[in-house]
Amino acid sequence: MQLLKDADGISIEPIGYNKNTANVFSVIEEKGEPLLQASGEIYGSVFT
């Protein structure tokens, strides 16, 4: 797995599985439907 790098070329370490400590992901309601919202503050991914 290749790690992402910041603007200075320093590798960004993964936070880990199931750790939303910065509340990057949240569920909101839009038009009566649940919607997953990502803040974009931290690089991350969602998988099922």
mmCIF entry with sequence, helices, sheets and N, C-alpha, C, O atoms, coordinates in Angstrom:
data_MODEL
# 
_entry.id   MODEL 
# 
_entity.id                         1 
_entity.type                       polymer 
_entity.pdbx_number_of_molecules   1 
# 
_entity_poly.entity_id                      1 
_entity_poly.type                           'polypeptide(L)' 
_entity_poly.nstd_linkage                   no 
_entity_poly.nstd_monomer                   no 
_entity_poly.pdbx_seq_one_letter_code       MQLLKDADGISIEPIGYNKNTANVFSVIEEKGEPLLQASGEIYGSVFT 
_entity_poly.pdbx_seq_one_letter_code_can   MQLLKDADGISIEPIGYNKNTANVFSVIEEKGEPLLQASGEIYGSVFT 
_entity_poly.pdbx_strand_id                 A 
# 
loop_
_entity_poly_seq.entity_id 
_entity_poly_seq.num 
_entity_poly_seq.mon_id 
_entity_poly_seq.hetero 
1 1  MET n 
1 2  GLN n 
1 3  LEU n 
1 4  LEU n 
1 5  LYS n 
1 6  ASP n 
1 7  ALA n 
1 8  ASP n 
1 9  GLY n 
1 10 ILE n 
1 11 SER n 
1 12 ILE n 
1 13 GLU n 
1 14 PRO n 
1 15 ILE n 
1 16 GLY n 
1 17 TYR n 
1 18 ASN n 
1 19 LYS n 
1 20 ASN n 
1 21 THR n 
1 22 ALA n 
1 23 ASN n 
1 24 VAL n 
1 25 PHE n 
1 26 SER n 
1 27 VAL n 
1 28 ILE n 
1 29 GLU n 
1 30 GLU n 
1 31 LYS n 
1 32 GLY n 
1 33 GLU n 
1 34 PRO n 
1 35 LEU n 
1 36 LEU n 
1 37 GLN n 
1 38 ALA n 
1 39 SER n 
1 40 GLY n 
1 41 GLU n 
1 42 ILE n 
1 43 TYR n 
1 44 GLY n 
1 45 SER n 
1 46 VAL n 
1 47 PHE n 
1 48 THR n 
# 
_struct_asym.id          A 
_struct_asym.entity_id   1 
# 
_struct_sheet.id               AA1 
_struct_sheet.type             ? 
_struct_sheet.number_strands   2 
_struct_sheet.details          ? 
# 
_struct_sheet_order.sheet_id     AA1 
_struct_sheet_order.range_id_1   1 
_struct_sheet_order.range_id_2   2 
_struct_sheet_order.offset       ? 
_struct_sheet_order.sense        anti-parallel 
# 
loop_
_struct_sheet_range.sheet_id 
_struct_sheet_range.id 
_struct_sheet_range.beg_label_comp_id 
_struct_sheet_range.beg_label_asym_id 
_struct_sheet_range.beg_label_seq_id 
_struct_sheet_range.pdbx_beg_PDB_ins_code 
_struct_sheet_range.end_label_comp_id 
_struct_sheet_range.end_label_asym_id 
_struct_sheet_range.end_label_seq_id 
_struct_sheet_range.pdbx_end_PDB_ins_code 
_struct_sheet_range.beg_auth_comp_id 
_struct_sheet_range.beg_auth_asym_id 
_struct_sheet_range.beg_auth_seq_id 
_struct_sheet_range.end_auth_comp_id 
_struct_sheet_range.end_auth_asym_id 
_struct_sheet_range.end_auth_seq_id 
AA1 1 PHE A 25 ? GLU A 30 ? PHE A 25 GLU A 30 
AA1 2 GLU A 33 ? ALA A 38 ? GLU A 33 ALA A 38 
# 
loop_
_atom_site.group_PDB 
_atom_site.id 
_atom_site.type_symbol 
_atom_site.label_atom_id 
_atom_site.label_alt_id 
_atom_site.label_comp_id 
_atom_site.label_asym_id 
_atom_site.label_entity_id 
_atom_site.label_seq_id 
_atom_site.pdbx_PDB_ins_code 
_atom_site.Cartn_x 
_atom_site.Cartn_y 
_atom_site.Cartn_z 
_atom_site.occupancy 
_atom_site.B_iso_or_equiv 
_atom_site.pdbx_formal_charge 
_atom_site.auth_seq_id 
_atom_site.auth_comp_id 
_atom_site.auth_asym_id 
_atom_site.auth_atom_id 
_atom_site.pdbx_PDB_model_num 
ATOM 1   N N  . MET A 1 1  ? 0.846   -1.183 0.000  1.00 0.00 ? 1  MET A N  1 
ATOM 2   C CA . MET A 1 1  ? 0.000   0.000  0.000  1.00 0.00 ? 1  MET A CA 1 
ATOM 3   C C  . MET A 1 1  ? 0.889   1.243  0.000  1.00 0.00 ? 1  MET A C  1 
ATOM 4   O O  . MET A 1 1  ? 1.817   1.354  0.801  1.00 0.00 ? 1  MET A O  1 
ATOM 5   N N  . GLN A 1 2  ? 0.604   2.145  -0.877 1.00 0.00 ? 2  GLN A N  1 
ATOM 6   C CA . GLN A 1 2  ? 1.374   3.383  -0.964 1.00 0.00 ? 2  GLN A CA 1 
ATOM 7   C C  . GLN A 1 2  ? 0.677   4.460  -0.124 1.00 0.00 ? 2  GLN A C  1 
ATOM 8   O O  . GLN A 1 2  ? -0.519  4.701  -0.289 1.00 0.00 ? 2  GLN A O  1 
ATOM 9   N N  . LEU A 1 3  ? 1.420   5.099  0.765  1.00 0.00 ? 3  LEU A N  1 
ATOM 10  C CA . LEU A 1 3  ? 0.857   6.145  1.609  1.00 0.00 ? 3  LEU A CA 1 
ATOM 11  C C  . LEU A 1 3  ? 0.795   7.458  0.844  1.00 0.00 ? 3  LEU A C  1 
ATOM 12  O O  . LEU A 1 3  ? 1.634   7.736  -0.013 1.00 0.00 ? 3  LEU A O  1 
ATOM 13  N N  . LEU A 1 4  ? -0.200  8.248  1.165  1.00 0.00 ? 4  LEU A N  1 
ATOM 14  C CA . LEU A 1 4  ? -0.297  9.585  0.589  1.00 0.00 ? 4  LEU A CA 1 
ATOM 15  C C  . LEU A 1 4  ? 0.756   10.479 1.227  1.00 0.00 ? 4  LEU A C  1 
ATOM 16  O O  . LEU A 1 4  ? 1.243   10.194 2.321  1.00 0.00 ? 4  LEU A O  1 
ATOM 17  N N  . LYS A 1 5  ? 1.104   11.555 0.542  1.00 0.00 ? 5  LYS A N  1 
ATOM 18  C CA . LYS A 1 5  ? 2.097   12.499 1.050  1.00 0.00 ? 5  LYS A CA 1 
ATOM 19  C C  . LYS A 1 5  ? 1.490   13.889 1.141  1.00 0.00 ? 5  LYS A C  1 
ATOM 20  O O  . LYS A 1 5  ? 0.635   14.262 0.338  1.00 0.00 ? 5  LYS A O  1 
ATOM 21  N N  . ASP A 1 6  ? 1.949   14.657 2.141  1.00 0.00 ? 6  ASP A N  1 
ATOM 22  C CA . ASP A 1 6  ? 1.459   16.021 2.281  1.00 0.00 ? 6  ASP A CA 1 
ATOM 23  C C  . ASP A 1 6  ? 2.227   16.947 1.338  1.00 0.00 ? 6  ASP A C  1 
ATOM 24  O O  . ASP A 1 6  ? 3.041   16.480 0.541  1.00 0.00 ? 6  ASP A O  1 
ATOM 25  N N  . ALA A 1 7  ? 1.978   18.241 1.420  1.00 0.00 ? 7  ALA A N  1 
ATOM 26  C CA . ALA A 1 7  ? 2.601   19.215 0.514  1.00 0.00 ? 7  ALA A CA 1 
ATOM 27  C C  . ALA A 1 7  ? 4.126   19.247 0.632  1.00 0.00 ? 7  ALA A C  1 
ATOM 28  O O  . ALA A 1 7  ? 4.813   19.660 -0.303 1.00 0.00 ? 7  ALA A O  1 
ATOM 29  N N  . ASP A 1 8  ? 4.659   18.809 1.787  1.00 0.00 ? 8  ASP A N  1 
ATOM 30  C CA . ASP A 1 8  ? 6.108   18.779 1.985  1.00 0.00 ? 8  ASP A CA 1 
ATOM 31  C C  . ASP A 1 8  ? 6.729   17.442 1.609  1.00 0.00 ? 8  ASP A C  1 
ATOM 32  O O  . ASP A 1 8  ? 7.934   17.245 1.769  1.00 0.00 ? 8  ASP A O  1 
ATOM 33  N N  . GLY A 1 9  ? 5.903   16.516 1.106  1.00 0.00 ? 9  GLY A N  1 
ATOM 34  C CA . GLY A 1 9  ? 6.404   15.207 0.708  1.00 0.00 ? 9  GLY A CA 1 
ATOM 35  C C  . GLY A 1 9  ? 6.511   14.204 1.844  1.00 0.00 ? 9  GLY A C  1 
ATOM 36  O O  . GLY A 1 9  ? 7.076   13.124 1.668  1.00 0.00 ? 9  GLY A O  1 
ATOM 37  N N  . ILE A 1 10 ? 5.972   14.550 3.008  1.00 0.00 ? 10 ILE A N  1 
ATOM 38  C CA . ILE A 1 10 ? 6.005   13.658 4.168  1.00 0.00 ? 10 ILE A CA 1 
ATOM 39  C C  . ILE A 1 10 ? 4.793   12.728 4.107  1.00 0.00 ? 10 ILE A C  1 
ATOM 40  O O  . ILE A 1 10 ? 3.674   13.182 3.871  1.00 0.00 ? 10 ILE A O  1 
ATOM 41  N N  . SER A 1 11 ? 5.011   11.436 4.317  1.00 0.00 ? 11 SER A N  1 
ATOM 42  C CA . SER A 1 11 ? 3.934   10.455 4.272  1.00 0.00 ? 11 SER A CA 1 
ATOM 43  C C  . SER A 1 11 ? 2.885   10.729 5.336  1.00 0.00 ? 11 SER A C  1 
ATOM 44  O O  . SER A 1 11 ? 3.213   11.079 6.470  1.00 0.00 ? 11 SER A O  1 
ATOM 45  N N  . ILE A 1 12 ? 1.626   10.568 4.964  1.00 0.00 ? 12 ILE A N  1 
ATOM 46  C CA . ILE A 1 12 ? 0.508   10.731 5.887  1.00 0.00 ? 12 ILE A CA 1 
ATOM 47  C C  . ILE A 1 12 ? 0.112   9.335  6.348  1.00 0.00 ? 12 ILE A C  1 
ATOM 48  O O  . ILE A 1 12 ? -0.344  8.518  5.548  1.00 0.00 ? 12 ILE A O  1 
ATOM 49  N N  . GLU A 1 13 ? 0.283   9.066  7.623  1.00 0.00 ? 13 GLU A N  1 
ATOM 50  C CA . GLU A 1 13 ? -0.041  7.754  8.176  1.00 0.00 ? 13 GLU A CA 1 
ATOM 51  C C  . GLU A 1 13 ? -1.554  7.569  8.259  1.00 0.00 ? 13 GLU A C  1 
ATOM 52  O O  . GLU A 1 13 ? -2.275  8.519  8.564  1.00 0.00 ? 13 GLU A O  1 
ATOM 53  N N  . PRO A 1 14 ? -2.044  6.352  7.991  1.00 0.00 ? 14 PRO A N  1 
ATOM 54  C CA . PRO A 1 14 ? -3.475  6.093  8.124  1.00 0.00 ? 14 PRO A CA 1 
ATOM 55  C C  . PRO A 1 14 ? -3.912  6.195  9.586  1.00 0.00 ? 14 PRO A C  1 
ATOM 56  O O  . PRO A 1 14 ? -3.142  5.869  10.489 1.00 0.00 ? 14 PRO A O  1 
ATOM 57  N N  . ILE A 1 15 ? -5.127  6.639  9.815  1.00 0.00 ? 15 ILE A N  1 
ATOM 58  C CA . ILE A 1 15 ? -5.671  6.748  11.169 1.00 0.00 ? 15 ILE A CA 1 
ATOM 59  C C  . ILE A 1 15 ? -6.058  5.378  11.690 1.00 0.00 ? 15 ILE A C  1 
ATOM 60  O O  . ILE A 1 15 ? -5.863  5.082  12.869 1.00 0.00 ? 15 ILE A O  1 
ATOM 61  N N  . GLY A 1 16 ? -6.601  4.547  10.829 1.00 0.00 ? 16 GLY A N  1 
ATOM 62  C CA . GLY A 1 16 ? -7.010  3.205  11.233 1.00 0.00 ? 16 GLY A CA 1 
ATOM 63  C C  . GLY A 1 16 ? -8.481  2.973  10.985 1.00 0.00 ? 16 GLY A C  1 
ATOM 64  O O  . GLY A 1 16 ? -9.237  3.896  10.680 1.00 0.00 ? 16 GLY A O  1 
ATOM 65  N N  . TYR A 1 17 ? -8.862  1.736  11.120 1.00 0.00 ? 17 TYR A N  1 
ATOM 66  C CA . TYR A 1 17 ? -10.226 1.297  10.855 1.00 0.00 ? 17 TYR A CA 1 
ATOM 67  C C  . TYR A 1 17 ? -11.162 1.679  12.000 1.00 0.00 ? 17 TYR A C  1 
ATOM 68  O O  . TYR A 1 17 ? -10.822 1.508  13.170 1.00 0.00 ? 17 TYR A O  1 
ATOM 69  N N  . ASN A 1 18 ? -12.325 2.191  11.658 1.00 0.00 ? 18 ASN A N  1 
ATOM 70  C CA . ASN A 1 18 ? -13.397 2.473  12.616 1.00 0.00 ? 18 ASN A CA 1 
ATOM 71  C C  . ASN A 1 18 ? -12.999 3.513  13.667 1.00 0.00 ? 18 ASN A C  1 
ATOM 72  O O  . ASN A 1 18 ? -13.360 3.383  14.837 1.00 0.00 ? 18 ASN A O  1 
ATOM 73  N N  . LYS A 1 19 ? -12.259 4.539  13.253 1.00 0.00 ? 19 LYS A N  1 
ATOM 74  C CA . LYS A 1 19 ? -11.840 5.605  14.166 1.00 0.00 ? 19 LYS A CA 1 
ATOM 75  C C  . LYS A 1 19 ? -12.236 6.954  13.571 1.00 0.00 ? 19 LYS A C  1 
ATOM 76  O O  . LYS A 1 19 ? -11.474 7.553  12.814 1.00 0.00 ? 19 LYS A O  1 
ATOM 77  N N  . ASN A 1 20 ? -13.403 7.414  13.910 1.00 0.00 ? 20 ASN A N  1 
ATOM 78  C CA . ASN A 1 20 ? -13.906 8.695  13.407 1.00 0.00 ? 20 ASN A CA 1 
ATOM 79  C C  . ASN A 1 20 ? -13.759 9.757  14.495 1.00 0.00 ? 20 ASN A C  1 
ATOM 80  O O  . ASN A 1 20 ? -14.703 10.495 14.777 1.00 0.00 ? 20 ASN A O  1 
ATOM 81  N N  . THR A 1 21 ? -12.589 9.834  15.097 1.00 0.00 ? 21 THR A N  1 
ATOM 82  C CA . THR A 1 21 ? -12.373 10.734 16.231 1.00 0.00 ? 21 THR A CA 1 
ATOM 83  C C  . THR A 1 21 ? -12.509 12.206 15.856 1.00 0.00 ? 21 THR A C  1 
ATOM 84  O O  . THR A 1 21 ? -12.855 13.020 16.713 1.00 0.00 ? 21 THR A O  1 
ATOM 85  N N  . ALA A 1 22 ? -12.251 12.566 14.619 1.00 0.00 ? 22 ALA A N  1 
ATOM 86  C CA . ALA A 1 22 ? -12.366 13.964 14.181 1.00 0.00 ? 22 ALA A CA 1 
ATOM 87  C C  . ALA A 1 22 ? -13.745 14.264 13.600 1.00 0.00 ? 22 ALA A C  1 
ATOM 88  O O  . ALA A 1 22 ? -13.978 15.356 13.082 1.00 0.00 ? 22 ALA A O  1 
ATOM 89  N N  . ASN A 1 23 ? -14.668 13.289 13.685 1.00 0.00 ? 23 ASN A N  1 
ATOM 90  C CA . ASN A 1 23 ? -16.024 13.448 13.141 1.00 0.00 ? 23 ASN A CA 1 
ATOM 91  C C  . ASN A 1 23 ? -16.004 13.877 11.683 1.00 0.00 ? 23 ASN A C  1 
ATOM 92  O O  . ASN A 1 23 ? -16.747 14.768 11.270 1.00 0.00 ? 23 ASN A O  1 
ATOM 93  N N  . VAL A 1 24 ? -15.149 13.234 10.919 1.00 0.00 ? 24 VAL A N  1 
ATOM 94  C CA . VAL A 1 24 ? -15.050 13.508 9.488  1.00 0.00 ? 24 VAL A CA 1 
ATOM 95  C C  . VAL A 1 24 ? -16.317 13.049 8.770  1.00 0.00 ? 24 VAL A C  1 
ATOM 96  O O  . VAL A 1 24 ? -16.784 13.707 7.840  1.00 0.00 ? 24 VAL A O  1 
ATOM 97  N N  . PHE A 1 25 ? -16.867 11.918 9.206  1.00 0.00 ? 25 PHE A N  1 
ATOM 98  C CA . PHE A 1 25 ? -18.070 11.370 8.579  1.00 0.00 ? 25 PHE A CA 1 
ATOM 99  C C  . PHE A 1 25 ? -19.264 11.559 9.501  1.00 0.00 ? 25 PHE A C  1 
ATOM 100 O O  . PHE A 1 25 ? -19.173 11.338 10.709 1.00 0.00 ? 25 PHE A O  1 
ATOM 101 N N  . SER A 1 26 ? -20.387 11.969 8.917  1.00 0.00 ? 26 SER A N  1 
ATOM 102 C CA . SER A 1 26 ? -21.626 12.097 9.668  1.00 0.00 ? 26 SER A CA 1 
ATOM 103 C C  . SER A 1 26 ? -22.788 11.780 8.731  1.00 0.00 ? 26 SER A C  1 
ATOM 104 O O  . SER A 1 26 ? -22.646 11.799 7.509  1.00 0.00 ? 26 SER A O  1 
ATOM 105 N N  . VAL A 1 27 ? -23.927 11.492 9.327  1.00 0.00 ? 27 VAL A N  1 
ATOM 106 C CA . VAL A 1 27 ? -25.132 11.226 8.546  1.00 0.00 ? 27 VAL A CA 1 
ATOM 107 C C  . VAL A 1 27 ? -26.093 12.380 8.778  1.00 0.00 ? 27 VAL A C  1 
ATOM 108 O O  . VAL A 1 27 ? -26.423 12.720 9.914  1.00 0.00 ? 27 VAL A O  1 
ATOM 109 N N  . ILE A 1 28 ? -26.533 12.974 7.675  1.00 0.00 ? 28 ILE A N  1 
ATOM 110 C CA . ILE A 1 28 ? -27.509 14.061 7.744  1.00 0.00 ? 28 ILE A CA 1 
ATOM 111 C C  . ILE A 1 28 ? -28.749 13.629 6.969  1.00 0.00 ? 28 ILE A C  1 
ATOM 112 O O  . ILE A 1 28 ? -28.724 12.608 6.282  1.00 0.00 ? 28 ILE A O  1 
ATOM 113 N N  . GLU A 1 29 ? -29.808 14.377 7.071  1.00 0.00 ? 29 GLU A N  1 
ATOM 114 C CA . GLU A 1 29 ? -31.015 14.083 6.318  1.00 0.00 ? 29 GLU A CA 1 
ATOM 115 C C  . GLU A 1 29 ? -31.234 15.173 5.286  1.00 0.00 ? 29 GLU A C  1 
ATOM 116 O O  . GLU A 1 29 ? -31.206 16.363 5.600  1.00 0.00 ? 29 GLU A O  1 
ATOM 117 N N  . GLU A 1 30 ? -31.454 14.745 4.044  1.00 0.00 ? 30 GLU A N  1 
ATOM 118 C CA . GLU A 1 30 ? -31.730 15.686 2.967  1.00 0.00 ? 30 GLU A CA 1 
ATOM 119 C C  . GLU A 1 30 ? -32.894 15.158 2.149  1.00 0.00 ? 30 GLU A C  1 
ATOM 120 O O  . GLU A 1 30 ? -32.860 14.029 1.659  1.00 0.00 ? 30 GLU A O  1 
ATOM 121 N N  . LYS A 1 31 ? -33.911 15.969 2.006  1.00 0.00 ? 31 LYS A N  1 
ATOM 122 C CA . LYS A 1 31 ? -35.132 15.586 1.281  1.00 0.00 ? 31 LYS A CA 1 
ATOM 123 C C  . LYS A 1 31 ? -35.730 14.304 1.849  1.00 0.00 ? 31 LYS A C  1 
ATOM 124 O O  . LYS A 1 31 ? -36.255 13.468 1.115  1.00 0.00 ? 31 LYS A O  1 
ATOM 125 N N  . GLY A 1 32 ? -35.640 14.165 3.186  1.00 0.00 ? 32 GLY A N  1 
ATOM 126 C CA . GLY A 1 32 ? -36.228 13.010 3.860  1.00 0.00 ? 32 GLY A CA 1 
ATOM 127 C C  . GLY A 1 32 ? -35.411 11.735 3.770  1.00 0.00 ? 32 GLY A C  1 
ATOM 128 O O  . GLY A 1 32 ? -35.863 10.686 4.229  1.00 0.00 ? 32 GLY A O  1 
ATOM 129 N N  . GLU A 1 33 ? -34.225 11.794 3.194  1.00 0.00 ? 33 GLU A N  1 
ATOM 130 C CA . GLU A 1 33 ? -33.380 10.611 3.027  1.00 0.00 ? 33 GLU A CA 1 
ATOM 131 C C  . GLU A 1 33 ? -32.065 10.788 3.788  1.00 0.00 ? 33 GLU A C  1 
ATOM 132 O O  . GLU A 1 33 ? -31.531 11.896 3.845  1.00 0.00 ? 33 GLU A O  1 
ATOM 133 N N  . PRO A 1 34 ? -31.536 9.700  4.376  1.00 0.00 ? 34 PRO A N  1 
ATOM 134 C CA . PRO A 1 34 ? -30.223 9.800  5.032  1.00 0.00 ? 34 PRO A CA 1 
ATOM 135 C C  . PRO A 1 34 ? -29.120 9.971  3.998  1.00 0.00 ? 34 PRO A C  1 
ATOM 136 O O  . PRO A 1 34 ? -29.152 9.365  2.927  1.00 0.00 ? 34 PRO A O  1 
ATOM 137 N N  . LEU A 1 35 ? -28.146 10.806 4.336  1.00 0.00 ? 35 LEU A N  1 
ATOM 138 C CA . LEU A 1 35 ? -27.057 11.112 3.419  1.00 0.00 ? 35 LEU A CA 1 
ATOM 139 C C  . LEU A 1 35 ? -25.747 11.103 4.206  1.00 0.00 ? 35 LEU A C  1 
ATOM 140 O O  . LEU A 1 35 ? -25.643 11.747 5.249  1.00 0.00 ? 35 LEU A O  1 
ATOM 141 N N  . LEU A 1 36 ? -24.758 10.377 3.709  1.00 0.00 ? 36 LEU A N  1 
ATOM 142 C CA . LEU A 1 36 ? -23.448 10.357 4.349  1.00 0.00 ? 36 LEU A CA 1 
ATOM 143 C C  . LEU A 1 36 ? -22.685 11.600 3.929  1.00 0.00 ? 36 LEU A C  1 
ATOM 144 O O  . LEU A 1 36 ? -22.543 11.871 2.736  1.00 0.00 ? 36 LEU A O  1 
ATOM 145 N N  . GLN A 1 37 ? -22.196 12.353 4.897  1.00 0.00 ? 37 GLN A N  1 
ATOM 146 C CA . GLN A 1 37 ? -21.467 13.587 4.622  1.00 0.00 ? 37 GLN A CA 1 
ATOM 147 C C  . GLN A 1 37 ? -20.032 13.431 5.112  1.00 0.00 ? 37 GLN A C  1 
ATOM 148 O O  . GLN A 1 37 ? -19.801 12.965 6.227  1.00 0.00 ? 37 GLN A O  1 
ATOM 149 N N  . ALA A 1 38 ? -19.074 13.820 4.282  1.00 0.00 ? 38 ALA A N  1 
ATOM 150 C CA . ALA A 1 38 ? -17.657 13.809 4.650  1.00 0.00 ? 38 ALA A CA 1 
ATOM 151 C C  . ALA A 1 38 ? -17.155 15.249 4.673  1.00 0.00 ? 38 ALA A C  1 
ATOM 152 O O  . ALA A 1 38 ? -17.383 16.007 3.730  1.00 0.00 ? 38 ALA A O  1 
ATOM 153 N N  . SER A 1 39 ? -16.477 15.619 5.746  1.00 0.00 ? 39 SER A N  1 
ATOM 154 C CA . SER A 1 39 ? -16.025 17.004 5.888  1.00 0.00 ? 39 SER A CA 1 
ATOM 155 C C  . SER A 1 39 ? -14.884 17.343 4.942  1.00 0.00 ? 39 SER A C  1 
ATOM 156 O O  . SER A 1 39 ? -14.725 18.501 4.556  1.00 0.00 ? 39 SER A O  1 
ATOM 157 N N  . GLY A 1 40 ? -14.081 16.341 4.562  1.00 0.00 ? 40 GLY A N  1 
ATOM 158 C CA . GLY A 1 40 ? -12.942 16.578 3.685  1.00 0.00 ? 40 GLY A CA 1 
ATOM 159 C C  . GLY A 1 40 ? -11.700 17.064 4.400  1.00 0.00 ? 40 GLY A C  1 
ATOM 160 O O  . GLY A 1 40 ? -10.695 17.378 3.763  1.00 0.00 ? 40 GLY A O  1 
ATOM 161 N N  . GLU A 1 41 ? -11.763 17.130 5.747  1.00 0.00 ? 41 GLU A N  1 
ATOM 162 C CA . GLU A 1 41 ? -10.635 17.616 6.523  1.00 0.00 ? 41 GLU A CA 1 
ATOM 163 C C  . GLU A 1 41 ? -9.457  16.649 6.544  1.00 0.00 ? 41 GLU A C  1 
ATOM 164 O O  . GLU A 1 41 ? -8.299  17.062 6.607  1.00 0.00 ? 41 GLU A O  1 
ATOM 165 N N  . ILE A 1 42 ? -9.765  15.367 6.490  1.00 0.00 ? 42 ILE A N  1 
ATOM 166 C CA . ILE A 1 42 ? -8.744  14.316 6.571  1.00 0.00 ? 42 ILE A CA 1 
ATOM 167 C C  . ILE A 1 42 ? -8.988  13.352 5.428  1.00 0.00 ? 42 ILE A C  1 
ATOM 168 O O  . ILE A 1 42 ? -10.136 13.038 5.111  1.00 0.00 ? 42 ILE A O  1 
ATOM 169 N N  . TYR A 1 43 ? -7.907  12.874 4.801  1.00 0.00 ? 43 TYR A N  1 
ATOM 170 C CA . TYR A 1 43 ? -8.037  11.865 3.752  1.00 0.00 ? 43 TYR A CA 1 
ATOM 171 C C  . TYR A 1 43 ? -8.600  10.594 4.375  1.00 0.00 ? 43 TYR A C  1 
ATOM 172 O O  . TYR A 1 43 ? -8.113  10.156 5.417  1.00 0.00 ? 43 TYR A O  1 
ATOM 173 N N  . GLY A 1 44 ? -9.593  10.006 3.772  1.00 0.00 ? 44 GLY A N  1 
ATOM 174 C CA . GLY A 1 44 ? -10.169 8.790  4.304  1.00 0.00 ? 44 GLY A CA 1 
ATOM 175 C C  . GLY A 1 44 ? -10.944 8.050  3.240  1.00 0.00 ? 44 GLY A C  1 
ATOM 176 O O  . GLY A 1 44 ? -10.969 8.450  2.076  1.00 0.00 ? 44 GLY A O  1 
ATOM 177 N N  . SER A 1 45 ? -11.576 6.970  3.650  1.00 0.00 ? 45 SER A N  1 
ATOM 178 C CA . SER A 1 45 ? -12.369 6.196  2.706  1.00 0.00 ? 45 SER A CA 1 
ATOM 179 C C  . SER A 1 45 ? -13.509 5.527  3.447  1.00 0.00 ? 45 SER A C  1 
ATOM 180 O O  . SER A 1 45 ? -13.478 5.373  4.668  1.00 0.00 ? 45 SER A O  1 
ATOM 181 N N  . VAL A 1 46 ? -14.514 5.133  2.681  1.00 0.00 ? 46 VAL A N  1 
ATOM 182 C CA . VAL A 1 46 ? -15.657 4.408  3.195  1.00 0.00 ? 46 VAL A CA 1 
ATOM 183 C C  . VAL A 1 46 ? -15.745 3.118  2.404  1.00 0.00 ? 46 VAL A C  1 
ATOM 184 O O  . VAL A 1 46 ? -15.658 3.123  1.176  1.00 0.00 ? 46 VAL A O  1 
ATOM 185 N N  . PHE A 1 47 ? -15.917 2.022  3.108  1.00 0.00 ? 47 PHE A N  1 
ATOM 186 C CA . PHE A 1 47 ? -16.083 0.748  2.406  1.00 0.00 ? 47 PHE A CA 1 
ATOM 187 C C  . PHE A 1 47 ? -17.088 -0.102 3.146  1.00 0.00 ? 47 PHE A C  1 
ATOM 188 O O  . PHE A 1 47 ? -17.342 0.086  4.335  1.00 0.00 ? 47 PHE A O  1 
ATOM 189 N N  . THR A 1 48 ? -17.653 -1.042 2.413  1.00 0.00 ? 48 THR A N  1 
ATOM 190 C CA . THR A 1 48 ? -18.636 -1.963 3.013  1.00 0.00 ? 48 THR A CA 1 
ATOM 191 C C  . THR A 1 48 ? -18.203 -3.384 2.762  1.00 0.00 ? 48 THR A C  1 
ATOM 192 O O  . THR A 1 48 ? -18.885 -4.320 3.181  1.00 0.00 ? 48 THR A O  1 
# 
